[in-house]
Amino acid sequence: MHAFANHVPAVLLRLDRNPFHHGTLGAVRSLGRKGVEVHVVVEAGGGPVRRSRYLRAVHPGPVGGLDPETPQALLDCLLTVSERIGRPAVLVAMDDLSAIAVARIAPALDERYRIPHQPDGLPARVADKAELSRLCARWDIPHPETVIPASGAEASEAAWRLGLPVVAKWSRPWLLPAGEGLRSTTLLHSAAEARRLYERSARAGSRLLLQRFLPAGQDTDWFFHGAFARGGHPLLVGSGRKELSWPVRTGLTAVGRWLPDPAVEEAGLRIAERLGYQGILDLDFRRDERGCFRLVDFNPRPGAQFRLFTDTGGLDVVQAMYLDLTGQRVPTPSGGPGRVFVAENYALLAAVRGRRLPLAPRPARGRRLVRTRPGTRSRGPARPRPPAAPGTGS
């Protein structure tokens, strides 16, 4: 086990409305098992994470919700939480909206929270699909061919040129209004659909992008997770393959495997270094028909499956970030590739819809299986547990 001083509390911030967000539950367990005093700030309800034995307290999110462009309500909320805790804490944003808003109010939180120091507005820039496309072109990082139309006619023409079906994305999905029926990503099957969707740009709050469709297959969807110190210095990184997703072929990782791939890792390390990125990131790649990995998404926060990337000493990206922000040495990671991650509720849905089982009942020799059960009930104070049997996880 790695040395780990747990004297600083941690606050996990999640403002999206997914009550079964297993990444937040995983972060509570990861830090709580190390003896860290863990608090969460969540929207109303909170889901199963509220019942974790490793959680000290749940705090409500900003009154009236959050406008990421004017996050004064979040600042007020976090200052109130800090007063309740009574001492500085590490702050970890668990979703894009939280990461973007926290970066905008970071100077006002300096004395209350330990936060990664990002260049001005960086989380919003990398989460913006249009800006990400420009960054990839500037730094020669493969990315799907992308068009940003300036009119309905241009959208229609671009759909034909890119080839149907075509992927449509809103550049700043966190601005999408509720109740309008707009989705962050849509697969369009005609030029007329592209024109009609463009005409809703004013309601969407950001620009429409059209991207060449990269078909999904058994070995096409990959991801890269990393925790970085100042200047993009890597603390813990890893690449993996998405073997099942929910929704099928388009959604979050239901079953993933830690598989080192030089092309994916080199791209992830290069973009973090050139951005001077500090903090945790989650990148999504898709392999095209020629075998080239193309970066399709940049999430400036932990991925929900971050516990897949846990070394033999138990170190993961959330723990690595906690150690770095509290002035502790982050040990050199040891082992880990070959682990399998299963989000059991989503894996079952994906397996049934995809008409195949997610994985064999037992992992192969030398590999570890990490299961996460977002609905597991866990009450009361933490109690000593016997050592886990070989091959089991969180």
C-alpha positions as a Markdown table, in Angstrom:
| # | Residue | x | y | z |
|---|---|---|---|---|
| 1 | Met | 0.0 | 0.0 | 0.0 |
| 2 | His | 1.1 | 3.6 | -0.7 |
| 3 | Ala | 1.7 | 6.1 | 2.0 |
| 4 | Phe | -1.3 | 8.3 | 2.3 |
| 5 | Ala | -1.9 | 11.2 | 4.8 |
| 6 | Asn | -5.7 | 11.8 | 5.0 |
| 7 | His | -5.8 | 15.0 | 7.1 |
| 8 | Val | -7.5 | 17.2 | 4.5 |
| 9 | Pro | -11.2 | 16.8 | 3.8 |
| 10 | Ala | -12.5 | 16.3 | 0.3 |
| 11 | Val | -15.6 | 17.8 | -1.4 |
| 12 | Leu | -17.0 | 16.1 | -4.5 |
| 13 | Leu | -19.2 | 18.3 | -6.7 |
| 14 | Arg | -21.8 | 16.9 | -9.1 |
| 15 | Leu | -24.4 | 19.2 | -10.6 |
| 16 | Asp | -25.8 | 16.9 | -13.4 |
| 17 | Arg | -29.1 | 15.2 | -12.7 |
| 18 | Asn | -28.0 | 11.5 | -12.9 |
| 19 | Pro | -28.8 | 10.0 | -9.5 |
| 20 | Phe | -27.0 | 6.7 | -10.4 |
| 21 | His | -23.7 | 8.4 | -11.3 |
| 22 | His | -21.3 | 5.5 | -10.3 |
| 23 | Gly | -18.2 | 7.7 | -10.8 |
| 24 | Thr | -19.3 | 9.9 | -7.8 |
| 25 | Leu | -19.9 | 6.8 | -5.7 |
| 26 | Gly | -16.5 | 5.4 | -6.8 |
| 27 | Ala | -14.7 | 8.6 | -5.7 |
| 28 | Val | -16.5 | 8.5 | -2.3 |
| 29 | Arg | -15.3 | 5.0 | -1.8 |
| 30 | Ser | -11.8 | 5.6 | -3.1 |
| 31 | Leu | -11.1 | 8.4 | -0.7 |
| 32 | Gly | -13.3 | 7.2 | 2.1 |
| 33 | Arg | -11.4 | 3.9 | 2.4 |
| 34 | Lys | -8.2 | 5.9 | 2.9 |
| 35 | Gly | -9.8 | 7.6 | 5.9 |
| 36 | Val | -10.4 | 10.9 | 4.1 |
| 37 | Glu | -13.4 | 12.9 | 5.4 |
| 38 | Val | -15.6 | 13.0 | 2.3 |
| 39 | His | -18.5 | 15.4 | 1.5 |
| 40 | Val | -20.6 | 15.6 | -1.6 |
| 41 | Val | -22.5 | 18.5 | -3.1 |
| 42 | Val | -25.3 | 17.2 | -5.4 |
| 43 | Glu | -28.6 | 18.1 | -6.9 |
| 44 | Ala | -31.8 | 17.2 | -5.0 |
| 45 | Gly | -32.0 | 13.5 | -4.4 |
| 46 | Gly | -28.4 | 12.5 | -4.8 |
| 47 | Gly | -29.2 | 8.8 | -5.4 |
| 48 | Pro | -27.4 | 5.8 | -3.7 |
| 49 | Val | -24.3 | 7.8 | -3.0 |
| 50 | Arg | -26.1 | 9.3 | 0.0 |
| 51 | Arg | -26.1 | 5.9 | 1.7 |
| 52 | Ser | -22.4 | 5.2 | 1.5 |
| 53 | Arg | -20.8 | 4.4 | 4.8 |
| 54 | Tyr | -17.7 | 6.3 | 3.6 |
| 55 | Leu | -19.5 | 9.6 | 3.3 |
| 56 | Arg | -19.4 | 12.3 | 6.1 |
| 57 | Ala | -22.2 | 14.6 | 4.8 |
| 58 | Val | -24.4 | 15.5 | 1.8 |
| 59 | His | -24.9 | 19.1 | 0.9 |
| 60 | Pro | -27.5 | 20.5 | -1.4 |
| 61 | Gly | -26.5 | 22.1 | -4.7 |
| 62 | Pro | -26.9 | 25.8 | -5.6 |
| 63 | Val | -30.4 | 27.2 | -4.9 |
| 64 | Gly | -32.3 | 27.5 | -8.2 |
| 65 | Gly | -29.8 | 25.5 | -10.1 |
| 66 | Leu | -26.7 | 26.8 | -11.9 |
| 67 | Asp | -26.1 | 29.0 | -14.9 |
| 68 | Pro | -22.5 | 28.2 | -15.8 |
| 69 | Glu | -22.1 | 31.6 | -17.4 |
| 70 | Thr | -22.8 | 33.4 | -14.1 |
| 71 | Pro | -22.0 | 30.9 | -11.4 |
| 72 | Gln | -22.5 | 33.2 | -8.4 |
| 73 | Ala | -25.0 | 30.7 | -6.9 |
| 74 | Leu | -22.3 | 28.0 | -6.9 |
| 75 | Leu | -19.8 | 30.3 | -5.2 |
| 76 | Asp | -22.3 | 31.0 | -2.5 |
| 77 | Cys | -23.0 | 27.3 | -2.1 |
| 78 | Leu | -19.4 | 26.3 | -1.9 |
| 79 | Leu | -18.5 | 29.0 | 0.6 |
| 80 | Thr | -21.4 | 27.8 | 2.8 |
| 81 | Val | -20.1 | 24.2 | 2.6 |
| 82 | Ser | -16.6 | 25.4 | 3.5 |
| 83 | Glu | -18.0 | 27.2 | 6.6 |
| 84 | Arg | -19.7 | 24.0 | 7.7 |
| 85 | Ile | -16.6 | 21.9 | 7.3 |
| 86 | Gly | -14.5 | 24.5 | 9.1 |
| 87 | Arg | -11.2 | 24.0 | 7.3 |
| 88 | Pro | -9.8 | 24.0 | 3.7 |
| 89 | Ala | -10.7 | 21.0 | 1.6 |
| 90 | Val | -9.8 | 19.4 | -1.8 |
| 91 | Leu | -12.5 | 20.1 | -4.4 |
| 92 | Val | -13.1 | 17.6 | -7.2 |
| 93 | Ala | -15.6 | 18.4 | -9.9 |
| 94 | Met | -17.3 | 15.1 | -11.1 |
| 95 | Asp | -19.1 | 16.4 | -14.3 |
| 96 | Asp | -18.4 | 18.9 | -17.1 |
| 97 | Leu | -20.8 | 21.6 | -15.8 |
| 98 | Ser | -19.2 | 21.5 | -12.4 |
| 99 | Ala | -15.6 | 21.7 | -13.8 |
| 100 | Ile | -16.5 | 24.6 | -16.1 |
| 101 | Ala | -18.2 | 26.6 | -13.3 |
| 102 | Val | -15.5 | 25.9 | -10.7 |
| 103 | Ala | -12.8 | 27.2 | -13.1 |
| 104 | Arg | -14.7 | 30.5 | -13.4 |
| 105 | Ile | -14.9 | 31.1 | -9.7 |
| 106 | Ala | -11.5 | 29.5 | -8.7 |
| 107 | Pro | -9.9 | 32.8 | -7.6 |
| 108 | Ala | -12.7 | 33.4 | -5.0 |
| 109 | Leu | -12.2 | 29.9 | -3.6 |
| 110 | Asp | -8.4 | 30.0 | -3.1 |
| 111 | Glu | -8.4 | 30.2 | 0.7 |
| 112 | Arg | -11.2 | 27.7 | 1.1 |
| 113 | Tyr | -10.4 | 24.9 | -1.4 |
| 114 | Arg | -7.4 | 23.2 | -3.0 |
| 115 | Ile | -8.2 | 23.2 | -6.7 |
| 116 | Pro | -6.1 | 22.3 | -9.8 |
| 117 | His | -4.7 | 25.6 | -11.3 |
| 118 | Gln | -6.0 | 25.7 | -14.9 |
| 119 | Pro | -5.2 | 28.3 | -17.5 |
| 120 | Asp | -8.0 | 30.8 | -17.8 |
| 121 | Gly | -11.2 | 29.2 | -19.0 |
| 122 | Leu | -9.5 | 26.0 | -20.0 |
| 123 | Pro | -12.3 | 23.5 | -19.0 |
| 124 | Ala | -14.9 | 25.4 | -21.0 |
| 125 | Arg | -12.5 | 25.5 | -24.0 |
| 126 | Val | -11.8 | 21.8 | -24.1 |
| 127 | Ala | -15.4 | 20.8 | -23.4 |
| 128 | Asp | -16.5 | 23.1 | -26.3 |
| 129 | Lys | -16.7 | 20.8 | -29.4 |
| 130 | Ala | -15.8 | 23.6 | -31.8 |
| 131 | Glu | -12.7 | 24.7 | -29.8 |
| 132 | Leu | -11.6 | 21.1 | -29.5 |
| 133 | Ser | -11.7 | 20.6 | -33.2 |
| 134 | Arg | -9.5 | 23.7 | -33.7 |
| 135 | Leu | -7.0 | 22.5 | -31.0 |
| 136 | Cys | -6.7 | 19.1 | -32.7 |
| 137 | Ala | -6.0 | 20.7 | -36.1 |
| 138 | Arg | -3.4 | 23.0 | -34.5 |
| 139 | Trp | -1.5 | 20.2 | -32.8 |
| 140 | Asp | -2.0 | 17.5 | -35.5 |
| 141 | Ile | -4.1 | 15.2 | -33.3 |
| 142 | Pro | -6.5 | 13.1 | -35.4 |
| 143 | His | -10.1 | 14.2 | -35.1 |
| 144 | Pro | -13.2 | 13.4 | -37.2 |
| 145 | Glu | -13.7 | 15.7 | -40.1 |
| 146 | Thr | -15.8 | 18.6 | -38.8 |
| 147 | Val | -17.8 | 21.4 | -40.4 |
| 148 | Ile | -19.3 | 24.4 | -38.5 |
| 149 | Pro | -22.1 | 25.6 | -40.9 |
| 150 | Ala | -23.0 | 29.3 | -40.9 |
| 151 | Ser | -26.5 | 28.7 | -42.4 |
| 152 | Gly | -29.1 | 26.1 | -43.0 |
| 153 | Ala | -28.0 | 25.8 | -46.6 |
| 154 | Glu | -24.4 | 25.2 | -45.5 |
| 155 | Ala | -25.6 | 22.6 | -43.0 |
| 156 | Ser | -27.5 | 20.7 | -45.7 |
| 157 | Glu | -24.5 | 20.9 | -48.1 |
| 158 | Ala | -22.1 | 19.8 | -45.4 |
| 159 | Ala | -24.2 | 16.7 | -44.6 |
| 160 | Trp | -24.0 | 15.6 | -48.2 |
| 161 | Arg | -20.3 | 16.2 | -48.4 |
| 162 | Leu | -19.4 | 14.4 | -45.2 |
| 163 | Gly | -21.6 | 11.5 | -46.1 |
| 164 | Leu | -24.8 | 10.3 | -44.5 |
| 165 | Pro | -25.5 | 9.4 | -41.8 |
| 166 | Val | -23.7 | 12.4 | -40.2 |
| 167 | Val | -23.1 | 13.2 | -36.5 |
| 168 | Ala | -24.5 | 16.5 | -35.3 |
| 169 | Lys | -23.2 | 18.1 | -32.0 |
| 170 | Trp | -23.9 | 21.3 | -30.2 |
| 171 | Ser | -20.6 | 22.9 | -29.4 |
| 172 | Arg | -21.5 | 23.7 | -25.7 |
| 173 | Pro | -24.0 | 21.0 | -24.7 |
| 174 | Trp | -24.1 | 22.3 | -21.1 |
| 175 | Leu | -26.1 | 25.3 | -22.4 |
| 176 | Leu | -28.9 | 23.2 | -23.9 |
| 177 | Pro | -32.3 | 24.3 | -22.3 |
| 178 | Ala | -34.5 | 21.7 | -20.7 |
| 179 | Gly | -37.8 | 20.9 | -22.4 |
| 180 | Glu | -36.7 | 21.7 | -26.0 |
| 181 | Gly | -36.1 | 18.1 | -27.0 |
| 182 | Leu | -32.5 | 18.9 | -28.0 |
| 183 | Arg | -29.8 | 16.3 | -27.5 |
| 184 | Ser | -26.0 | 17.0 | -27.2 |
| 185 | Thr | -25.3 | 14.5 | -30.0 |
| 186 | Thr | -27.7 | 13.3 | -32.8 |
| 187 | Leu | -27.2 | 11.0 | -35.8 |
| 188 | Leu | -28.8 | 12.6 | -38.8 |
| 189 | His | -29.9 | 10.6 | -41.9 |
| 190 | Ser | -30.7 | 13.3 | -44.4 |
| 191 | Ala | -29.6 | 16.8 | -45.5 |
| 192 | Ala | -33.1 | 18.1 | -44.6 |
| 193 | Glu | -32.6 | 17.0 | -41.0 |
| 194 | Ala | -29.3 | 18.9 | -40.9 |
| 195 | Arg | -31.0 | 22.1 | -42.1 |
| 196 | Arg | -33.9 | 21.8 | -39.7 |
| 197 | Leu | -31.5 | 21.2 | -36.7 |
| 198 | Tyr | -29.4 | 24.2 | -37.7 |
| 199 | Glu | -32.5 | 26.4 | -37.6 |
| 200 | Arg | -32.8 | 25.6 | -33.8 |
| 201 | Ser | -29.4 | 27.1 | -33.1 |
| 202 | Ala | -30.8 | 30.1 | -31.3 |
| 203 | Arg | -32.6 | 27.9 | -28.8 |
| 204 | Ala | -29.6 | 25.6 | -28.3 |
| 205 | Gly | -27.4 | 28.5 | -27.1 |
| 206 | Ser | -24.3 | 27.4 | -29.1 |
| 207 | Arg | -23.2 | 26.5 | -32.6 |
| 208 | Leu | -24.0 | 23.3 | -34.4 |
| 209 | Leu | -21.2 | 21.1 | -35.6 |
| 210 | Leu | -21.4 | 18.3 | -38.2 |
| 211 | Gln | -18.9 | 15.5 | -38.1 |
| 212 | Arg | -18.1 | 12.5 | -40.3 |
| 213 | Phe | -19.7 | 9.4 | -38.9 |
| 214 | Leu | -17.2 | 6.8 | -37.6 |
| 215 | Pro | -19.0 | 3.5 | -37.4 |
| 216 | Ala | -18.8 | 1.7 | -34.0 |
| 217 | Gly | -17.5 | -1.9 | -33.8 |
| 218 | Gln | -16.0 | -4.4 | -31.4 |
| 219 | Asp | -12.6 | -2.7 | -31.2 |
| 220 | Thr | -13.3 | 0.9 | -32.1 |
| 221 | Asp | -14.1 | 2.8 | -28.9 |
| 222 | Trp | -11.2 | 3.6 | -26.6 |
| 223 | Phe | -10.6 | 6.1 | -23.8 |
| 224 | Phe | -7.7 | 7.7 | -21.9 |
| 225 | His | -7.7 | 8.7 | -18.3 |
| 226 | Gly | -5.1 | 10.8 | -16.6 |
| 227 | Ala | -4.2 | 12.9 | -13.5 |
| 228 | Phe | -1.8 | 15.7 | -14.1 |
| 229 | Ala | 0.3 | 18.1 | -11.9 |
| 230 | Arg | 1.2 | 21.6 | -13.0 |
| 231 | Gly | 2.3 | 22.0 | -16.6 |
| 232 | Gly | 0.8 | 18.8 | -17.8 |
| 233 | His | 3.1 | 16.5 | -15.8 |
| 234 | Pro | 1.5 | 13.1 | -15.7 |
| 235 | Leu | 0.9 | 11.5 | -12.2 |
| 236 | Leu | -1.2 | 8.5 | -13.4 |
| 237 | Val | -2.4 | 7.7 | -16.9 |
| 238 | Gly | -3.9 | 4.8 | -18.7 |
| 239 | Ser | -5.7 | 3.8 | -21.9 |
| 240 | Gly | -8.5 | 1.3 | -22.2 |
| 241 | Arg | -11.1 | -0.2 | -24.6 |
| 242 | Lys | -14.8 | 0.2 | -24.2 |
| 243 | Glu | -16.2 | -3.3 | -24.7 |
| 244 | Leu | -19.9 | -2.5 | -23.9 |
| 245 | Ser | -21.6 | 0.9 | -23.6 |
| 246 | Trp | -25.0 | 2.2 | -22.6 |
| 247 | Pro | -26.8 | 3.3 | -24.7 |
| 248 | Val | -25.4 | 0.6 | -27.0 |
| 249 | Arg | -22.5 | 1.9 | -29.2 |
| 250 | Thr | -22.9 | 5.5 | -28.1 |
| 251 | Gly | -23.0 | 5.9 | -24.4 |
| 252 | Leu | -21.0 | 5.5 | -21.2 |
| 253 | Thr | -18.7 | 2.6 | -20.5 |
| 254 | Ala | -20.7 | -0.4 | -19.2 |
| 255 | Val | -17.7 | -2.8 | -19.5 |
| 256 | Gly | -14.2 | -1.6 | -20.1 |
| 257 | Arg | -10.7 | -3.1 | -20.1 |
| 258 | Trp | -7.3 | -1.4 | -19.3 |
| 259 | Leu | -5.3 | -2.0 | -22.4 |
| 260 | Pro | -2.1 | 0.1 | -23.1 |
| 261 | Asp | -2.1 | 1.5 | -26.6 |
| 262 | Pro | 0.9 | 3.7 | -27.6 |
| 263 | Ala | -1.1 | 5.8 | -30.1 |
| 264 | Val | -3.9 | 6.6 | -27.6 |
| 265 | Glu | -1.5 | 7.3 | -24.7 |
| 266 | Glu | 0.8 | 9.5 | -26.9 |
| 267 | Ala | -2.2 | 11.6 | -28.0 |
| 268 | Gly | -3.5 | 12.0 | -24.5 |
| 269 | Leu | -0.1 | 13.0 | -23.0 |
| 270 | Arg | 0.6 | 15.4 | -25.9 |
| 271 | Ile | -2.6 | 17.4 | -25.6 |
| 272 | Ala | -2.3 | 17.6 | -21.8 |
| 273 | Glu | 1.3 | 18.9 | -22.0 |
| 274 | Arg | 0.5 | 21.5 | -24.7 |
| 275 | Leu | -2.5 | 22.8 | -22.7 |
| 276 | Gly | -0.5 | 22.9 | -19.5 |
| 277 | Tyr | -3.4 | 20.9 | -18.0 |
| 278 | Gln | -3.6 | 20.3 | -14.3 |
| 279 | Gly | -6.2 | 18.0 | -12.9 |
| 280 | Ile | -8.1 | 14.9 | -14.1 |
| 281 | Leu | -9.2 | 14.4 | -17.6 |
| 282 | Asp | -11.1 | 11.7 | -19.6 |
| 283 | Leu | -10.7 | 11.5 | -23.4 |
| 284 | Asp | -12.8 | 9.5 | -25.8 |
| 285 | Phe | -11.3 | 8.1 | -29.0 |
| 286 | Arg | -12.8 | 6.1 | -31.9 |
| 287 | Arg | -10.7 | 4.0 | -34.3 |
| 288 | Asp | -11.6 | 4.7 | -38.0 |
| 289 | Glu | -11.7 | 2.2 | -40.9 |
| 290 | Arg | -8.0 | 2.8 | -41.5 |
| 291 | Gly | -7.0 | 2.0 | -37.9 |
| 292 | Cys | -6.4 | 5.7 | -36.9 |
| 293 | Phe | -7.5 | 6.7 | -33.4 |
| 294 | Arg | -9.5 | 10.0 | -33.6 |
| 295 | Leu | -10.2 | 12.1 | -30.5 |
| 296 | Val | -13.9 | 12.6 | -30.3 |
| 297 | Asp | -14.5 | 14.1 | -26.8 |
| 298 | Phe | -12.6 | 15.8 | -24.0 |
| 299 | Asn | -14.0 | 15.7 | -20.5 |
| 300 | Pro | -12.2 | 17.9 | -18.0 |
| 301 | Arg | -13.0 | 15.7 | -15.0 |
| 302 | Pro | -12.9 | 12.0 | -13.9 |
| 303 | Gly | -14.7 | 9.5 | -16.2 |
| 304 | Ala | -17.3 | 7.4 | -14.4 |
| 305 | Gln | -15.1 | 4.3 | -15.0 |
| 306 | Phe | -12.0 | 5.9 | -13.5 |
| 307 | Arg | -11.6 | 3.1 | -11.0 |
| 308 | Leu | -10.6 | 0.8 | -13.9 |
| 309 | Phe | -7.2 | 2.6 | -13.8 |
| 310 | Thr | -6.1 | 1.5 | -10.3 |
| 311 | Asp | -2.6 | 0.2 | -9.7 |
| 312 | Thr | -1.7 | -2.8 | -7.5 |
| 313 | Gly | -1.3 | -0.5 | -4.5 |
| 314 | Gly | -4.8 | 0.9 | -4.9 |
| 315 | Leu | -3.8 | 4.3 | -6.5 |
| 316 | Asp | -6.3 | 5.8 | -8.9 |
| 317 | Val | -6.6 | 9.3 | -10.6 |
| 318 | Val | -8.7 | 10.7 | -7.8 |
| 319 | Gln | -6.3 | 9.6 | -5.1 |
| 320 | Ala | -3.3 | 10.9 | -7.2 |
| 321 | Met | -5.0 | 14.3 | -7.5 |
| 322 | Tyr | -5.7 | 14.4 | -3.8 |
| 323 | Leu | -2.1 | 13.6 | -3.0 |
| 324 | Asp | -0.8 | 16.2 | -5.4 |
| 325 | Leu | -3.1 | 19.0 | -4.1 |
| 326 | Thr | -2.2 | 18.2 | -0.5 |
| 327 | Gly | 1.5 | 18.4 | -1.1 |
| 328 | Gln | 2.2 | 14.7 | -0.9 |
| 329 | Arg | 4.4 | 12.7 | -3.2 |
| 330 | Val | 2.5 | 10.7 | -5.7 |
| 331 | Pro | 4.1 | 7.2 | -5.9 |
| 332 | Thr | 5.1 | 5.7 | -9.2 |
| 333 | Pro | 2.2 | 3.5 | -10.4 |
| 334 | Ser | 2.9 | -0.2 | -10.3 |
| 335 | Gly | 0.9 | -2.7 | -12.5 |
| 336 | Gly | -2.7 | -2.5 | -13.4 |
| 337 | Pro | -3.2 | -3.2 | -17.2 |
| 338 | Gly | -5.5 | -6.1 | -17.8 |
| 339 | Arg | -8.1 | -5.0 | -15.2 |
| 340 | Val | -11.8 | -5.1 | -16.2 |
| 341 | Phe | -14.4 | -2.7 | -15.1 |
| 342 | Val | -18.2 | -3.5 | -15.0 |
| 343 | Ala | -20.9 | -1.1 | -14.2 |
| 344 | Glu | -23.4 | -3.9 | -13.4 |
| 345 | Asn | -26.7 | -2.1 | -14.0 |
| 346 | Tyr | -25.6 | -0.7 | -17.4 |
| 347 | Ala | -23.7 | -3.8 | -18.4 |
| 348 | Leu | -26.9 | -5.9 | -18.0 |
| 349 | Leu | -28.9 | -3.5 | -20.1 |
| 350 | Ala | -26.2 | -3.3 | -22.8 |
| 351 | Ala | -25.8 | -7.1 | -22.9 |
| 352 | Val | -29.5 | -7.7 | -23.3 |
| 353 | Arg | -29.9 | -5.0 | -26.0 |
| 354 | Gly | -26.8 | -6.1 | -27.8 |
| 355 | Arg | -27.7 | -9.8 | -27.4 |
| 356 | Arg | -24.4 | -10.8 | -25.9 |
| 357 | Leu | -22.9 | -11.4 | -22.5 |
| 358 | Pro | -20.5 | -8.6 | -21.3 |
| 359 | Leu | -17.7 | -10.9 | -20.2 |
| 360 | Ala | -16.8 | -14.3 | -18.9 |
| 361 | Pro | -17.8 | -15.1 | -15.3 |
| 362 | Arg | -14.2 | -15.0 | -14.1 |
| 363 | Pro | -11.3 | -12.8 | -15.1 |
| 364 | Ala | -8.3 | -14.4 | -16.7 |
| 365 | Arg | -5.4 | -15.3 | -14.4 |
| 366 | Gly | -3.4 | -12.2 | -13.4 |
| 367 | Arg | -6.2 | -9.8 | -14.1 |
| 368 | Arg | -8.6 | -8.1 | -11.7 |
| 369 | Leu | -12.3 | -7.5 | -12.1 |
| 370 | Val | -13.7 | -4.3 | -10.8 |
| 371 | Arg | -17.5 | -4.3 | -10.3 |
| 372 | Thr | -19.5 | -1.2 | -9.3 |
| 373 | Arg | -23.0 | -1.5 | -8.1 |
| 374 | Pro | -24.5 | 2.0 | -7.9 |
| 375 | Gly | -27.6 | 0.8 | -6.0 |
| 376 | Thr | -25.8 | -1.0 | -3.2 |
| 377 | Arg | -27.1 | 0.0 | 0.2 |
| 378 | Ser | -24.4 | 0.9 | 2.7 |
| 379 | Arg | -25.3 | 2.5 | 6.0 |
| 380 | Gly | -23.7 | 3.3 | 9.3 |
| 381 | Pro | -20.1 | 4.1 | 10.2 |
| 382 | Ala | -17.2 | 2.4 | 8.4 |
| 383 | Arg | -16.3 | -0.9 | 9.9 |
| 384 | Pro | -13.1 | -3.0 | 9.6 |
| 385 | Arg | -13.4 | -5.5 | 6.8 |
| 386 | Pro | -11.4 | -8.7 | 6.1 |
| 387 | Pro | -9.0 | -8.5 | 3.2 |
| 388 | Ala | -10.7 | -8.9 | -0.2 |
| 389 | Ala | -10.4 | -12.2 | -2.0 |
| 390 | Pro | -8.0 | -12.1 | -5.0 |
| 391 | Gly | -9.7 | -10.9 | -8.1 |
| 392 | Thr | -12.3 | -8.8 | -6.5 |
| 393 | Gly | -12.7 | -5.0 | -6.6 |
| 394 | Ser | -14.8 | -2.1 | -5.5 |
